[in-house]
Amino acid sequence: DGGITQSPKYLFRKEGQNVTLSCEQNLNHDAMYWYRQDPGQGLRLIYYSQIVNDFQKGDIAEGYSVSREKKESFPLTVTSAQKNPTAFYLCASSRGTGIYNEQFFGPGTRLTVL
Amino acid sequence: QKEVEQNSGPLSVPEGAIASLNCTYSDRGSQSFFWYRQYSGKSPELIMSIYSNGDKEDGRFTAQLNKASQYVSLLIRDSQPSDSATYLCAVNVRWGSGGGADGLTFGKGTHLIIQP
């Protein structure tokens, strides 16, 4: 059963803590993405990766970090430098990053700062 | 700044009628266009993609593209209460310079309500 999984579904962070959100896909997709969604807002790109061991900053990368050590996995760390991290975080993947790239999303992680 | 604009709604449509959702985009170089459906509290689900001018039909859904007018729309025929959701329009853009990657820019979505 192919798809994208994200964990945890809900995450609570204390001030000053780093937290890591997991994203795994078994679709054999090369490209993976992290987006953030705030209420009433569109999706904003945090980071993307076209291939293993390579990733690029998106529009709002400050306060976030990623790694891409395996094709299947693209974890996102929300650091204490991210001042307003409460949001819905969505991981996506696509076969490639060409013109016709259809992106498919995982179920998301809802992060709340206490 | 490459933008994708959608009316936020809510758009209220009676059950059984046609729902029409619209989207405009600023980048004339965009070549692929996608519609996602997002239920409240859930992640977006891809429902349609369109690459050429004209109409593309898939079941009750029809996507329409007019590149000259930089306009893409989604029609939902025989609307059902289960179609009530937020619909996101996404357009491909070129990230970075030179050999950068193609990615998607999303609109903020239109909230559709189907009234029984």
Contacts between the chains, C-beta under 8 A, distances in Angstrom:
chain1	res1	chain2	res2	distance
A	31	B	101	7.5
A	33	B	103	7.4
A	40	B	8	7.4
A	40	B	108	6.9
A	41	B	108	6.1
A	42	B	4	7.6
A	42	B	88	7.3
A	42	B	106	4.5
A	42	B	107	5.8
A	42	B	108	4.2
A	42	B	109	6.8
A	43	B	44	7.5
A	43	B	88	7.3
A	43	B	106	4.3
A	45	B	103	6.8
A	48	B	95	7.5
A	48	B	101	7.1
A	48	B	103	6.4
A	50	B	101	5.5
A	56	B	95	7.2
A	56	B	96	6.8
A	56	B	101	7.4
A	58	B	95	7.8
A	90	B	43	5.6
A	90	B	44	7.3
A	97	B	101	3.6
A	97	B	102	5.5
A	97	B	103	6.6
A	98	B	102	5.7
A	99	B	31	5.0
A	99	B	32	5.2
A	99	B	51	7.9
A	99	B	92	5.7
A	99	B	102	5.3
A	100	B	32	5.5
A	100	B	49	7.7
A	100	B	51	6.7
A	101	B	32	7.7
A	101	B	92	7.2
A	101	B	102	6.2
A	101	B	103	7.5
A	101	B	104	7.6
A	102	B	34	6.8
A	102	B	46	5.9
A	102	B	49	5.9
A	103	B	34	7.8
A	103	B	46	7.3
A	103	B	90	7.7
A	103	B	104	6.0
A	104	B	46	6.3
A	105	B	36	8.0
A	105	B	43	4.3
A	105	B	44	5.1
A	105	B	45	7.3
A	106	B	43	6.3
A	107	B	42	7.3
A	107	B	43	5.3
A	108	B	42	7.5
A	108	B	43	4.6
